[in-house]
């Protein structure tokens, strides 16, 4: 089903990989991109469970928009192991205006396809998605 605002489809592979991240913890992160010619959201990169947050941020292109989900593990002050799934809308200031508009208009529809996202983050430069910000969003 296409997004009425942008006409974007979400590939079945995107939904399947997200379910694997959420239910089986097969991946640490998934980076998605919009294929403008095909008018659909596709998978750009996936990260293995042992990958670090730094390896995730290094996957984000400097001048192109992306969507990403990151499964963040943490320990609460009560010493409980938990995790939260972050949705990150990466829209660097240096990316094309058309690309930023396309990603912005498709974001809500795409997020609805990924049931289980717990925290959303909008970032225009690496400092806006630093590990300290991630920790702050889970109240550590």
TITI-492539 format. One record per residue: residue in three letters; x, y, z of N, C-alpha, C in turn. Coordinates in steps of 0.05 Angstrom, whole numbers, plus 5000, padded with zeros to 4 digits. Example, Ala and Ser with C-alpha at 12.3 -4.5 7.8 and 13.67 -1.06 7.14 Angstrom:
ALA526448865156524649105156526449345156/SER525749555142527349795143525850015157/
END
This chain:
UNK501749765000500050005000501850255000/UNK501350434982503050674980502150885000/UNK504051035008503651265026502251485009/UNK500051585019498551785004500152045001/UNK501852105020503352355019505652344999/UNK507052114999509452094982509351874961/UNK507451694962507251484943509251254948/UNK510551244972512551044978511250784987/UNK512450574977511750304986513950215006/UNK513250025023515249915041515549625033/UNK518049545027518549275017517949075040/UNK517148835032516648625052519148555067/UNK521448575054524048515067524448705091/UNK523648955089523949145111522349055135/UNK519848975131518148885153519248625165/UNK520148445148521148185157523648225174/UNK525548385165528048425180527448565206/UNK525548755206524848885231523648685251/UNK521948505242520748305260522948125271/UNK524948055255527247895264528848045285/UNK529248305281530648475301529048475327/UNK526448515325524748555349524348285364/UNK523648075350522947825363525347645368/UNK527147625349529347435352531947565359/UNK532047835358534547985363536747885345/UNK536047835320537947745300539847965291/UNK539048215294540648445286540848645308/UNK542948805308543149035327541849275315/UNK542049305289540849535276540149475246/UNK538349645235537749625207537649915197/UNK538949965174538850225162537250195136/UNK535250375133533450365110533950605092/UNK533450575066533650805048531250795029/UNK530651025018528551044998529751024971/UNK528750834956529550804928527550974912/UNK528551214903526751404891525551304864/UNK527151154849526251044823524050844827/UNK524450654846522550444851520250544869/UNK520450784881518450894899517950704922/UNK520050604934519650434958522050454977/UNK521450385002523450375023524750105022/UNK527450095022528949845020531049845043/UNK532349615046534449585066537149675054/UNK538449835070541149935062543249765075/UNK543149725101545149575116543849445141/UNK544949225149544149095175546649055191/UNK546349065218548549025236548148785253/UNK550148625256550048375273549648455302/UNK548548265318548048335347550448435363/UNK552848345355555248425370556348695362/UNK555148825342556149085333555549305353/UNK557349505354557149725374555449955363/UNK554750135380553350375372555050545353/UNK557650545357559450695339559350575311/UNK559350315309559250195282556650265268/UNK554450285284551950375273552050655262/UNK553050845278553151125270554951165246/UNK557050995244558851015220557450935194/UNK555250785196553850695172552050915161/UNK551651125176549851335167551451515147/UNK550451545123551851705103551952005111/UNK554052135104554552415112552552605098/UNK551852545073550252735058547652625047/UNK546752405059544252285049542452215073/UNK539852235068537852165089537651865091/UNK536851775115536251485120534251465143/UNK532951235144531451155168533150935181/UNK532950905207534350685219532950595244/UNK533250345251532350245277534750125291/UNK534950175317537250085333536149955359/UNK536949715364536149575389538249635410/UNK537449805429539349905449538949745475/UNK541049605483541049455509542149635531/UNK540949615554541849775577541149635603/UNK542349725624541749615651540549845667/UNK538249795680536949995696538450045722/UNK537850265736539150305762538550075782/UNK536349925777535649695794537049445785/UNK538949475765540549255755538849055738/UNK536849145724535248985706536249025677/UNK536548805663537348825634534848885618/UNK535049095602532749175585533849255557/UNK531949285539532649405513530349565503/UNK530949765486528949925473529649955444/UNK527649945427528049975398527650275391/UNK529850385381529750665372529250685343/UNK527650875335527250945306528751215303/UNK530651215284532151465280531651565251/UNK530751805249530351935223532852105219/UNK534652025201537152155196536752335171/UNK537052595176536652785154538753005156/UNK541152955147543353145150542753405135/UNK543753625146543353885134544553895105/UNK546553735100547953735074546553565053/UNK544353425060542953265040541253445022/UNK540353334999538753474980536053544993/UNK535053784986532453874997530253674989/UNK530253584964528153394955528253134971/UNK530653044977530952804993529852845021/UNK530553075033529553135060526453135061/UNK525253265040522353275039521152995035/UNK522352835018521352565013521452395039/UNK523652405053523852255078521952355099/UNK521652625101519852735121516952655115/UNK516152665090513352595083512752305085/UNK514752125084514351835085514651725113/UNK515751875131516651775157514351645173/UNK512151785177509951685194508851425183/UNK508451415157507351165145509350935148/UNK511850995144513850785147513950685176/UNK513950865195514050795223511650615231/UNK509350665219506950505225507350215216/UNK508950175195509449905186511249745205/UNK512749885222514649755241513349765269/UNK511749575275510349565301512349475322/UNK512749645342514449575364516649785370/UNK516550005355518550215360517750355386/UNK519750405403519150515430520050805433/UNK522150885418523151155421523851255393/UNK523051515387523751635362525751855366/UNK527551875347529652085348529952205320/UNK530052465319530552605293533352725295/UNK535052665275537752765276538552895250/UNK539853125252540953265228543953265228/UNK545253195250548153155251548752955272/UNK551152835271551852615289551452675319/UNK551852925327551552995355548752955365/UNK546752965347543952935355543152645359/UNK544952465353544352185358546652045372/UNK548052205389550352095404549351895424/UNK551151735434550451525454549351655479/UNK550351895487549252035510546352105507/UNK545552185483542752255477541052005478/UNK542051785467540551535468540151455497/UNK542251465513542051395542540051575556/UNK540151835549538252025561535351965555/UNK534851855531532151795523531051545537/UNK532851375548531851145564532151205594/UNK532751455601532951555628535051405644/UNK537451385633539651255648541151465664/
END
